[in-house]
Amino acid sequence: MARHFLQLYLLIVATVAAASWAQGKLWETFASRADETAIAESQAQAAALNIVNEQLVAIPRDNRQQYVAKVAKQSGINLELLEPGDIVGEDTLARLSHGELAHMRAADEDWLLKRVASDGRVLAFHYSTPDVERGVLDWTLAILFYAAIALVIMAWLWPLTRDLRQLERSTTSFGDRAWQFDARIGMRSPVYPLAEAFRRMAARIDSLIGAQKDMTNAMSHEIKTPLARMRFEIEMARTAGEPQRLATHLSHLDSDVAELDAFITAMLDYAILDRAEVALNVREHDLTLILPAVVETFRRSAQQGPVIRCEVSPAATQVRCDAHLMETVVRNLLYNAVRYAKQEIHVMFSVLHDGTYRLSVEDDGPGIPEADRVRVFDSFVQLDEPTRRKTGYGLGLAIVKRIVDWHGGKVTVYQCGLRGAGFAVTWGNDHKNRAGSASLNG
């Protein structure tokens, strides 16, 4: 926005300068004509002054004052004979001493002066300079110049007002629950950054509404099933006559309660991340120590699961990230890999030449079809086969994507060398400028 205002400022300056230059040229043309007239009048006054001065030479000094007054009265010319003390200005006195004509302005009056030979006094011809008044043509040209300036400014402002009106219509339509922000504003428009901010906001609101619908549907489905089992177990416990059968039903009830508790916990964790209520704590961390510790802790909890190998680049000693959230990313990716891996899982972290960080988790499972490699990161999406026992709630990879987005990176799925699914998380040093606003933008 500052760039566009600077362009407007420079445009106004250039337009005013051009108009002022053109107007000055016109005034010079008119002024030159006025100067020619003034010069002609000045020459006539000088000629009259020289004639009177020559006549004074033949008149006695004491009678010269009366003679000048007589000539002034008869000719209507304002002539006076002044004493040298009445003249001001060193330059004027110097010119008079050399016998030259001199101009003097005093008390808003103009005088043409000539020193009388062998007298010392000065013959003064008084004249008035008429005020230059602007005519209709002058005022018309001035109005045209300023109208041209206003036209240039309006030509710059018109696309701005047009884009603002379009932005207003789009936001009004979105506010009327159309849930589509279709403002077509060019990249060169001053309001393009504002339109992009609105577009991101609209996309975020749309995704939140979609996530809310998915969450509602998932809750109604995931809670209904264990509640039905719990109701059945309660009925069976009421009719159980033997303590062993009662204990079995109570154990089943406890499992259903634990399942509900795990589901609610997962929902709360996802809701917190989805609403972006957690601010990132980005600092430099030594992943050569942290990542192997996280993998080892997960390996112990998995017990008889597949073999997990961890390789960390020695250069990963100052990685900028939120360590707690990145630990969540690693755990969720490992949990997903353990569900499908047959015998082996690889965890690798490297620092690329351009300073980008890359975390990958690969397994030797069945892999993920290419058509599902984008959908797998959506909320409550599970790609389990119908005959396979359902585990989890389809939130782990959605949480991974949300955290990676917060770090300004991306997560992709590929077919790895183990012939299973590979998840690659990449982010770079430039994420630190965006991470600070994650709590606001999500």
N, C-alpha and C positions, 0 to 999 in steps of 0.2 A: 504493500500500500504506500509506503514511503517513496518508493521509486516512481509511482504514478503521480504523486503530488509534486515530486521534484520535476517530472516532465511538464506538468501543468505550469509550475513556476517558471521554468525556463522558456516555455512557449509564450507565456504572458510577457516576460522580459523581452524576448526577441520581437514579438509583435509590437509592443510599445516602442521599442528602439527603432524599428523600421518605420512605423507611423510618424514618430517624432522627426526622423531624418527627412522623410518626404514632406512633412509639413514645414520643416525648417527651410527646405529648398524653395517651396512656394513663397514663404515669407521673404526669403532673400530676393526672389524675383520682384515681388512688389516693392520691397525696400529699396532695391537698386533704382527703380523708377522714381521713387520719392526722393532718393539722394540726388538723382540727376536734376530734378526740379529745384531742390534746395541749393545745389551748386550754382545753377543758373541764377537763382535769386541772390546768392552770396556774391557772385561776380558783378551783378548790377549794383549791389550796395557798395562794393569796393570801388567801382568806377565812380559812383557819386561821391564817395568819401574822398577820393583822390582829387576830384575836380574842386571840391570845396577847400581842400587843403592847399591846392595851388593858388586859389584866390586869396587865401588868408596871408600869403607871403607878401602881397602888395598892400595889405592893410596894416596900419599901426597896431602895435601890440595891445594898447589899452582899448582900442575899438573892436578888437576881434570878438569879444564876448557878445557885444551887441549885434555884430554882423552875423554871427552864427545863429543867434535867436531870430533875427530877421529872415534869414534863409529858411529856417525851420518853419516859421510861420507862413511864409509865402508858398513854400513847396509842400507843406504838410508832412515833411519828413522829420522824425524825432531826432534832432541833432543837439549835442551839448558839447561844451568845452570844459573838460575836467582837469583838475589839478593832479599832478603825479601821485599825491598822497591818497587820492580816491581810487587808485588802481590796486587790485590785490592779485597776488600770485607772482612768484619770482620768474616763472617761465614767461608770463605775459610781459612783465617789465623788461626782460631780456630781449624779447622779440621787438618791443617798441624801441628800445635803445639802438637796435640795428636798423631802424627805419622800416620794419616789416609790419604788415597787418597782423593784428592779434584779436583773439576772441576772449571774451570774459563773460562769465555767468555769475550774477549776484542777485540775491533776493528773487529767484525765479524769473529773472530778466536776462536777456541775451544782448551783448554789446559787441559791435565791430569797432575796433580801435585803430587809430593812426596818429603817430606823434607828429605834432606840428613842427616844421623845421625852424630852427633858431628861436624856439619859444620855450620848450620844455613841457608845455601843456599838451593834453591829449584830446584829439577830436574824436568824439564817441557817437556812433550811429546805433540807436536803439531799435531793436526789432523783436518781434515775438514769433516763436516757432509754433505753428499750428499743431494741435493734438491729432495724432493719427487715429481715426475712427475706423473700426472694422465695418465693412459693408455686408450686404446679404451674401455675396459670394464667399467672403471670408468665413462667416458663420456656417454656411453650408458645407464648405470643405472641412471645417473643424468637426462638424457633426458626422460627416462621412468617415473621417479618420477614426473617431471613437466608436462608430457603429461597426467598422471593420474589426476593431479589437474585440468588441462584444461578440461578433459573429464567429471569430476564431475560438473564443472561449466556449461558446455554445456548441460549436462543432466538436469540441473535445468532451463536453459534458453530456451531449445527447446519448452516445452509446452507454455512458455510465447510468443515466436515468433509465434507459431502456432495460439494461441488465438488472437494475434494482427492481423495476416493476415485474420483470419475469421471476426474479427471486422471491418477491412478495407473493406472486400468484402460486408458485410451487410450494412455498411454506404454508400458505393458506390451505391449499389442496391437501397437503400432508396432514395438517391439523384437523381436517375434516375426515380423518380416518381412511384416506385413500391409500396410505402407507406406501406411496411411491413419490420419490423426489426426482422430477424429470426436468429440472432447469437446464437448458442448453446454453451455457455461457462459455465463450472462448477463453483460451488460456491467456490471451493478451489483455483481457478485461481487468480493470482495477478491482472488481469484486470477485474475481475468480477464486482467490484463497478463501473468501467468505463462503462462496458457493460450495467449495470442496469441504469446508468444515461442516456445513449443513448436510452435505451428502453423506459424510462419514457418520454424523449424528443420526441421520435417517436410517442408514444401514445398521447402525448399532441398535437403535430402537426396534427395527424390524427383527433383528436376530434375538433380542431379548424377548420380544413377543413370541417368536417361534420357540425359543427355549422354555418359556413359561408354559406354552401349550404342551410341549414334549414332557416337561416335568409333571404337569397335571395328569397326562395320560399314563406316564410311567408310575406315578404314585398310586393311581387308581388300580393299575394292574399288579404292581409288585406288592402292595399292601393287602389287596383282596385275597391273594392266594395263601399267604401264611395265616391270615385271619380265619379263612375257611378251615385250614388244617387245625388251628388252635381250637376252634369251635368243636370240631370232630373229636379231638383229643380230650376236651373237657367232658363231652358226653360219654366217651369211652371210659374216662376215669371215674365218672359217677357210678357206672355199672360194674366197675372192676371189683371183684370180690377178694382177690389175692393181693397182698402187698407188693409182690414182684411185678404184677401187671400194672398196678397203680404207679409204681416207680418208673416203669417204662413209658407210660403216658406222660408223666410229669417231665421226664427227660426229653420227650418229643416237644412238649410245650416250651421247655427251656431253649431248645434249638431254634424253635420258631421265633421266640422273643429275641434271641441273639441275632437272627437273620434280620428281623425288623430293626433292631438297634443298629446293625451294620449299614442297612439301607438308609436309615435316617441320617447317620453320620456322613455317609457318602453324599447324600443330598445337600446337607448343610455345607460341607466342604466345597462342593461344586457351586452352590448358591453364592457363597462368599467370593469365590474367584470370578463367577460370572457377573456379579454386580461390581466387581473391581473396587472392593472396599479396603484392599490391603495395599499399602504403598511399598514399593520395592526398596530393599535395603542393599543397594549395589555397592560392592566393595571388591578389592582384589583378594582372591583366595588361592591357596596352593592346592590345586586338584590332584597333584601327585600324591598327596596324603589323604585328601577327603574322599575322592572317588573310590580307591581301593577299600577304604574302611566301610563305605556304604555298601559296596558289592559283597564284602565279607559278612557284614551283618545280615544282608538278605540271603546269602548262601546258607548261613546257619539256620535261619528261620524256614528255609525251603526243605531242609533235611535231606531226603532221598531224591531230590529233584535232579535235573540235568546238570552237567558240569558247566560251571560259569568261569570263563576266563576274562581277565581284565588287563588291558594294555593302555597305559597313559604316557603321553609324550613327556620327556624330561623338560620341555619348554613350558609346560603348563603350571608354572609356579606363581604366576600373577594374572590369573583369569578374572576378569570383571564380570560379576554376576551376583544374583541373590542366592547365596549358598543353600538356604533352607528350601527355596522353591526349586532349585535345580536338583536337590536331593529328592524332592517329590517327583520330578520328571524321571530321574533314573529308576526309582522304585516302581513307578507305574509302568515304565517300559519293560523292566525286568519281570514284573508280575504278568504282563501280557505275554512276554516271551516264554515264561515257565508254563503257561497254560497250553501252549502249542508245541514247544520244543520236544524233540525225541531224546536226544542225548547231549546236545552241546549248545551253549550260548556264548557269544563273544561281545564284550563291552570294550569299546575303543574311544580314546579321546586324543585329538591332535590339534595343533595350532598351525594353520596354513600360512603360506608365504605372505599373503596380504593382510595378515593379522586376524583372520576369521577363525572362530573356534568351531570345531566339529565333534559332536558326540554321536556315536552310532551304537546300536544294540541289534545284533543279528542272532537268528536261531535257525535250526535245521528242521523246522516244522513244515506244514503244508504250504505256507506262504499265503499271500493275500492276492486275489484276482485283481488285475489292473483296473477293472471297472469299479472296484470298491475301494481303491487306494485314497480317494478323497473323502468319500462318505464315511470311512471308518473313524474320522475325527469328529463326527457329529455327536451330539448328546444322545445317550440311550440307544446307540446303535451297536448291535452285537452280530457278528458273522458266524455264530456257532451253527453247526448242522442240526437239523431237527432231532436226530437220534442222539446227539451229544448232550450230556448233562449240563444244564445252564449254570454258569458261574459268573459272579460279578453283575454289574448293572449298566455297563456300557458308558461309564463316566470317566474311566482312567485316561483314555487317549484324548477325550475332550478337555480334560484338565491339563494334559501335556501341551496341547495346542494353545490353550489360553495362556499358560505361563511363557511359552516360547514367543507368542505374539507380544507379550509384555516386554520381553527382552529385545524386541525389534528383530527377531529372527524368523526362521521358518522350519517346519518339520515335514519331511517327505518319507514316502514308503517306496522300497525298491526290492527287487529279488537279489538276495545277497549270494556270496560264494558258497554258503552252506546249503543253498537251494531252498532256503526258507524265506521268511520275511525279515527285511532290514529296515530299521527306523533311523533316519539321519536328522539330527538337530544341529542347525548352524546359526550362529549369531556372531556379530563383529563388534569391534571397539566403538563403532558409531552408535550402538544401542544406548549408551549412557546418556545421550542427549534426549532420548525419547522415553527412557525408563522412568524418569522423574515425574512425568505426567501420566503415568499409567493409571494411577488411582483416580484420575479424572476422566480419561478417555476409554479406559478399559482395554 
